[in-house]
């Protein structure tokens, strides 16, 4: 999860990060 969060800077990864946070 941390890896995806780190990519948050890219912006595009934000969508992916959101999906990963879904189960949170």
C-alpha positions as CSV (number, residue, x, y, z in Angstrom):
1,X,0.0,0.0,0.0
2,X,2.8,2.4,0.9
3,X,4.3,1.9,-2.6
4,X,1.0,3.0,-4.2
5,X,0.7,5.9,-1.9
6,X,4.2,7.0,-2.9
7,X,3.1,7.1,-6.5
8,X,0.4,9.5,-5.5
9,X,2.8,12.2,-6.7
10,X,2.2,11.0,-10.2
11,X,-1.5,11.8,-10.0
12,X,-2.5,9.0,-12.4
13,X,-1.6,6.5,-9.7
14,X,-4.1,8.4,-7.5
15,X,-6.9,6.3,-9.0
16,X,-5.1,3.0,-8.2
17,X,-4.3,4.3,-4.7
18,X,-8.0,4.9,-4.2
19,X,-8.9,1.3,-5.1
20,X,-6.2,0.0,-2.6
21,X,-7.7,2.3,0.1
22,X,-11.1,0.8,-0.5
23,X,-10.6,-2.2,1.8
24,X,-9.1,0.1,4.4
